[in-house]
Amino acid sequence: MDRVNDIADRYVDEWASLDPTGATHAGIAGHDDRMTDLSPDGYAALADLDRRTLARLDAAEPADERERVAKEAMQERLGRSLALYDAGDVTSAVNVISSGLHYVRGVFDLMPTAGEEAAANIAARMAAVPAALAQWRQTLLDSAGRGYVASRQQMIEVAKQAEIWTDPAGDNFYAALAERAGTGVGDALRADLSRAAGRAREATLETGRFLRDELASRGREQQAVGPERYARAIGYFLGADVDVHEAYAWGFEELARLEAEMRQVADKIVPGGSVDDAVAALDADPARSIAGKEAFRAWMQELADRAIHELHGAHFDIPEQVRRIECCLAPTSDGSIYYTGPSEDFSRPGRMWWAVPLGIDTFSTWREVTTVYHEGVPGHHLQVGQTAARSELLNRWQRLLCWCSGHGEGWALYAERLMDELGYLADPGDKLGMLDGQAFRAARVIVDIGMHLELEIPRDNPFGFHPGERWTPVLGWEFMRAHCRVPDENLRFEVNRYLGWAGQAPSYKLGERIWLQARDEARARKGADFDLRTFHRDALNLGSLGLAPLKAALARV
């Protein structure tokens, strides 16, 4: 009989061969010159791997508690992934943040650019972009032929992104990448890079034209995905089943609670003033503003480094490899902020990225202190980095491939709140920034569930917002605009993201809620023996897993 950890390790090897693009994302060496097969057969091969692995896991008896946790985690993740594939959700996906086009472009952000070997890998992979995108277009057509399509509006928005990425006056992504990688290499390789960049650019534009001119006519008019598909999606992103109607009602309560707390904090900044008065005062404070993208990146780096230094040994035992993080400006401009984990050998460190929108050159630090804690330590960088470093506790699948948004994003939001509990947000401006971010995440619980299920807005909602009407994308924008202090450029991206990536946005706040419930349950079980540092250590040492397996594993600790 196979051992669970042996099954997991074999899965990683086979998966990396089938998905070389994903292997680079995961930091697995040896695949950087190839692109993943995005044809229907390529997707089917990955689904077949999941099916075969689930059958092996069903027959495997865990040797100990660690293998039991690994088995439960793997069964939950692969099982839900397979359910999405079988329902046509995976092969039909087109949205502004996660699609085949984003997968192809985004992998280059993680590749080194210095030296002949790095440049050769980039040239080879860029040369494979046209074929990969042609395969993806075929997959979308095949899915559409079977009745599985994304919404028309998402196709149009992704087509716009393709134009921005390739515009010489915009991101000019592939040409700029070829120029960076071509520095200091031979003429022949530099010519290969330039030629591959031109073809990758044209293939990206062709894919944009295909989405707008060919596929969009077959896309769904309705952006709402409906109850059945939404249940699959939010269950996948949380790694747990959830009562969406209860979560929807809780979202209103949580947003009202957070906004009441924001008013209290605002009074400390502008006595007698409103939250908007406090925001205006903070934005007008020169000490809380930084001009220039590079200066802002340096500020994030300094704060991230300081948090690692001060938290290590006091509240967390941070592995040596994880005490390094790089803060980076992304080569695109869609406004997203995200984290990418380290490579398996830590030669590529964990990185915090900011895709600064075009035209933005001034940054308010009071808004972003909590963002650094979210993306860095004790947020994603601690969680993901520690998992990658725990080879004595976790198998390769757990360290490299297991990711659940509710677990990861929920932890990162929990980490923001934890930093307040630890006294790191004593400054009222920084505290208001954290609460504003939390309120933003609570608002999207309401909007995401409401829009996709087309629910009625409660007649007694605490904001008096369109009582009794049904949610639409227009009302979703109006609600987010009223409750979030996010620039319009970023907010447009956000609302488009919710409409195209159903169930993901609520995973942050609902994930944090489950983390807090798990902590309360551990405190109740342990009584006087409960220790917060021990709880964090035990929880993080389980690695990434769905939230239902997390709660089950913590109950056995």
Buried (B, 14 or more C-beta within 10 A) or exposed (E): EEBBBBBBBBBBEBBBBBBBBBBBBBBBEEBBBBBBBBBBEBBBBBBEBBBBBBEBBEEBEBEEEBBBBBBBBBBBBBBBBBBBBEBBBBBBBBBBBBBBBBBBBBBBBBBBBEEEEBBBBBBBBBBBBBBBBBBBBBBBBBBBEEEBBBBBBBBBBBBBBBBBBBEEEBBBBBBEBBBBBBEEBEEEBBEBBBBBBBBBBBBBBBBBEBBBEBBBEBBBEEBBBEEEBBBBBBBBBBBBEBEBEEBBBBBBEBBBBBBEBBBEBBBEBBEEBEBEBBBBBBBEBEEBBBEEBEEBBEBBBEBBBBBBEEBBEEBBEBBEBBBBBBBBBBBBBBBBBBBBBBBBEBEBBBBBBBBBBEEBEEBBBBBBBBBBBBBBBBBBBBBBBBBBBBEEBBBBBBBBBBBBBBBBBBBBBBBBBBBBEBEBBEBBBBBBBBBBBBBBBBBBBBBBBBBBBEBEBBEEBEBEBBEEEBBBBEBBBBBBBEBBBBEEBBBBBBBBBBBBBBBBBBBBBBBBBBBBEBBEEBBEEEEEEEEBEEBBEBBBBBBBBBBBBBBBBBEEB
